[in-house]
Every structure is written in structure tokens, then in C-alpha cells.
Amino acid sequence: MTVCCSYVCDLIFYKHQEIPASNSIILSDYEETFKNNIVKIDKFMSEEEIINKIDEALSDKKSLLKKSQRLHDIIHKKHCLENSIEDFKNIIDKIENT
């Protein structure tokens, strides 16, 4: 698990992609963005609640590995070389057609 704090603007940054791309679980409050593929903690939880969430997640290794793999696959599918090439082609097409 990798701690990934949120920002005031609640945007996704490269770290939010790098963590699952490395097969690690995000330990954060981005539940909406990453659906059920993280271990959700937030700034309103007590230290004890956070520790309990981590212990609970670690006690269910099978579920933790599933979450890790699912989010890893999502990130790799959305942010792969083929998609980048397609994005660049679309940008070039827009420039050429203006």
C-alpha cells in the first residue's frame, strides 16, 4: 500500500497513476475516482481508525491483490503508448483542420 494524499483541488496527478502502475494499492480518499480499488482513508479518521483499515486490508490478501490488479490494468489500458499515439493523431488532425 502506498499513501497518496489528496489535494485541495481534488485532481488526479501522475502519482495517482504511478502507484497502481507499480502494482501498489492507493491508501487515500479518492474513492469516487478509483471506485472500489483502493483502501479508503480520509483526514477525518482517527489514527486508530486508519490503523484498523490498514490491518483489515492486510488481513484479506486475496482482496488486496484483486484491487491492485484491477487498478493496475485500468491504468495500463488508459495510459498506454497506443492511446498516446491516438491522442497525438487527434491533436494533429484538429490542428490541420482548423
Beta strands, then each sheet from edge to edge (+ up, - down):
strand 1: 2-3
strand 2: 26-28
strand 3: 39-40
sheet 1: 1+ 2+ 3+
end
